[in-house]
Amino acid sequence: MPDEQSTSKNPLDLGHLDKLLDERDYGTATPPHCRDREEKGCVRPGASVHLAGLAKRTDLNGQGGVVAEYKLKKERWAVEVGGESVLVRPKNLIVDATQPEGMSSATEWLAENVPPGLRFMPLLPPQEDQEKMITLGMCTLPDKHDQSVATREAAQLMEVYAQSKAAGKAWTPPKDAGVADEPAQKGPHVNIRFVTKLAHIRITDEAIRLPTSLTPSGLSELVNQLLSPNLGTNPPRPFNFLLAGEPMRGTLLDGLEKHGLTGRIASEEAVLIEYAERPAPPQPPPAASPAATAGPGGEGDEWELVSKADAKADVGRVAAGRADDARKVLPSTSDPRPP
């Protein structure tokens, strides 16, 4: 039976994170610069929106406006708000659920303005979930630079596409233009059951399905999260892990391959991993205070000089008194010696 301090609830909600990795249809269909703050609405000309999250123009937060056009060089949307036109990033716009009568739907607008067959950077999960996924090694996600490049390329392609349509020219998209790689899943998942001999760090008796890309550092982060959802008040503790009785090195998949346990990936049978807190590294001894090196009279420098002189005399006496012993370890008389 689990200890009173153990818990069967997973505060990380790994199932939720897995689901987020699978929900990428919206992201691949809608250009990055057309996604609003909540990544649910499609920002487009004529759309009714509300502004949010502005750092400099805080007076505009919460106000409603109408989207005019996208300014490619500024990478912002022009929005009419309260009689003025302001340039706003997509992340600071929330598309209203109710749009003006006669306004084309998001699906209709995308079909009309997005080049056919073009795919875009996938829908990224919320920042907090992204950090958990990356920490646990569940996937790789584009960094801010990748996202910026993908956004710029998508807007440029849509502009070229609109110009081609206006001129009655056929559209031939570049081979890889505007296409951003989806977050890469690093290998399959396996059921893991954590066991420990220490009741105060016991987490759950239930198996948890984890990506085989996890390393000991990722597992340590997971255990810390399971022990305390409030890591802000409890600093994370490092843990050591044993797989098949041996310390874990590398990823879970490396350990499974080493011990012939890769068959567990396809089955529901859990792999046991034992864990314990990593001992704290030894602390260096405290530095001696100046008073500790001072002589009987309190004069440290003078005492040090006297001690050095005595030590030199002692070395001479030892060298003379141990001459016979020294011969036993010196090279033989046949070896060349200095005069």
N, C-alpha and C positions, 0 to 999 in steps of 0.2 A: 504494500500500500504506500502511496506517496506520503512524504513527510508533510506536516502542517504548513511548512514554509514553501513547499513546492506548489506549482500551479499548472493547470491544464490549459490555461488560456494563452494564446500566442499573441502578444501585443504587436508583433511585427505584421501579422496578417499576411503571411507569405502567399496564400491563395489570392489575396487582393492584388499583390504585386505581379503574380503570374498573369492574372486577368488583364492588368494594365498593359503588359507586354503583348498580349494578343489583340487588344483593341486599337488597331492602327488603320482601319479602313478610312476613317474620316481624314486622318493625316495624309494619306497618300492621294486623296482626291482633291483636297483643298490646298491651294498655294499657301506657303507660310505667311506671306504678307497679308493674306485675306482672313487669317484666323484672329478672332478677338481675344480679349483677356482670358476668358474662360475656355477658349478653344472649342466653343460650341457653335457660335454664330459666325456667319460669313460676312466679313466687311466688304462692302461694294458700293459703288456710286448710288446715291439716292437712299441708302439705308438709314433708318432712324437708330441712333446710338446714344449711349450715355458715357461720359468720361469718368475715368477712375484711376487712382494711383499716380496722379501727376505730382511731381516733387516741387517744381518751380511755380506752376500756375495752380496752386491748391484751390484757388477760388473757383476753378472750373470743375473740380471733382463733384460728381453727382448731377451735373447739368446735362441736359439733353441737347443733341445736335443732329445735323444731317451731313452725311458723307458726300464730299464733292468729287475729288479725284485723287489718285495716288501720285505723289511726287517722287519719281524714280531716284533722282540725285539726292534728295533729302531722306529717302527711305521712310517716308511718313505719309499719312493720309491728310489731305486738306479737309477740315470739318468746319461747317458753319455753326457757330455757337453764339447765341445772344447778340447777333448783329456783327460779329467779327469772324474772320477766317483764321483758324489756328492749325498748325501742323502737329499731328499727333501720331505716335507709334501705335501699331496694332494692339500691343499689349496694354495700352491705356484706353481701349475702346471696348464697350460691351454692347453687342447688337441687341436691340429690343426684341422681345418675343413677338410683339405686334407691330407690323410694318404698315406704312401708308397704303391706302387702296390703290390698286393698279401697279404696285411695286412687284417686280418679278421675284420669284422665289430664289433661294440660294441655289437650288439644283438647276433651275432654268438659266440663271446667270452664269454659273460655272460651265454648263454645256455650251453656252454661246461664246464665252470669252477665254476658256482654257483650251490650249491646243490638244486635239484628240490624242489619246494614248499616252499623254505625259503623266509621269508620276512625281510626287514631291516628297520632301522629308516627312517621315511619319509623325503622327501625333505623339508628342513627348508627354510623359506623365508629370504630375506636379513636382516641383523642385524637391520637396521633402522625400517623396517616393523615389525620385531619381537618385538622391544621395544614398538611400538605403540599398537600392539595386546595385549601384556601383560598389559600395562598401562590401556587400555580400558577394560580389562577383557574379551577379545574375546575368548581367549583360553589359555591353559597352554602349554609350550614348554619345551623340555628337556634342562637341564642346561649343562654346559661344561663337568661336570663329567659324566653325562648320555651319552652324545655324545661320549666321549672318551671310555667308557666301551662298547658301542654298536659297535664302530669301531674296537676295539680289538677283541671282540667276533666274529665279521663277518670274520675278517682275519684269526683267528684261525680255524674257521669252514671250510673255503675254503681250508686251508692247509690240514686238516684232510680228507676232501673230495677228494682232489687230491691224497693223499696217498692211500686211499681206492680204488680209481679207478685204480691206478698203480698196486696195489696188487690183483686186480680182486675181491675185496670184495664188498658185497652188502652194500649200504649206508642206515643207519637208523638215521635220524636226531634226536637230543634231542627234547623233547616236546616244550620247549620255548626258545631254544638256538638261539641267534642272533636276536630274535624278539624284536623290540622296539615299545612301544605304540605310536600310532599316537597322535598328538596334540588333546587334549580333548575339544570339543565344550561344553561350559557350558550353556546348555539350548537353547531354541528357540529365535527367533528375533521378534521384535514388532516395528511398526511405531510410532515414537515420533515426536511431533511438539513442539518446544520450544517457549515459549511466555514470554515477559517481559514488564514491564511498563517503563523501562528506555531505551530511544532511543539510547544512546551511547554504549550500550552493546547488541543491537539487532543483531542477526546473520542471520537468514533466516526464511522465512515464509513457506518453503517447509518441508514436513515430511522427517525424516531420519530413516531408518531401523537400529535398534540397537539390540545387544544381550541383553537378559533379565538378564544377569549376572552382568551388570554394576551397580556399587555402586555410591553414591554421589561423591566420589573422582574421579571416572572414568568419570562421567558426567562433573565434573568441568574441568578436563583435556581436554575433548572434546570441551567444550565451549571456553576454552582458545585457542585451536588449530584453531577453526573456526574464532575467533576474530582476531587472528594474527598468520599467518604461521611462522613469524619470532619471535619465543619466546626467541631467544637469546638476542634481544634488548628490549623486554618487559617482565618483570618478571611475571609469572603466578599469577592470582588473584583467591582466593577461592570464591566459589559461594554456595548459599543455594538453595534448590529445593523443590517445593511443588507439590505433586501429589494428585489430588482430594482435593485440599485445605489444605492438611496436610503436615508437613515437612517429607521429605523422610528419612527413616531409612532402612538400609540393601540394598538389591538389587532391581532392577526394578521388578523382578518376585515377590519378597516379597510384594511390594506395589500393584502390580496388583491383587495378591491373596487377600490382605487385603481389597481392595475396590471392589472386584468382577469384575475385568476388564480383566481376563485371556482370555475371548472370543475375545479380540482384537488381540491376537497373531495370530489366524488363519485368521482373516479378514484384510482388507486393511484400516480399520478405525484407525486413529491416536489417540494416547493418548496424552493429553495436559500436559505439565510440565512447570510450571512457575519457573523462576529463577531470582535471584538478587544477587548482590555482598554481601559477608559476611562482616558485620561490623568489623573493626579492634578492637582487644582486648584493653581494657583500659591500658594506660601506667602508671607505678608506679610513684609517685611524686619524683622529684629530691632530692637527699640527701642534707641535710643542710650543708653548708660550715662551717669550723671551726670558721670563723669570726662571724657567726650568733649566736654562743653559747658563745662568749666572753662577759665579763661584761663591765661595763662602762669604766673601766680602761684598758681594753684590755686583762686582765688575765683570760683566760677561765677556768682554773682549780680552781682558787680561787673563782670565781663567782659560779661555780658549787657546791663547798663545802658550801658556804654561803647559796645557794638556798636550798640545802638538809637540812641544819640546820633549816632554816625558815619553810620549809615544815613540818619537824617533830614537830616543835612547833605548827604550824597550826593544825596538826592532833590532838594534845593533847587538844587544845582549842575547836575544833569541838566536840571531844568525850565528854568533860565535859559539854559543852553547850547544847548538844543534848541528854543528858541522858534520859530525859522524853520521847522523841520520840523513842529512842532506845528500851525502855521497851515495846513499842507497838508491836514490831516485834520479840522480844526475846521470847524463849519458856516460857510456863506458869510456875508458882512457883512450881507446882507439879513435873516438870521435874528435874531430878538430875542435880545439878550444882557443879562445882569445888569450893572449899573453897576460 
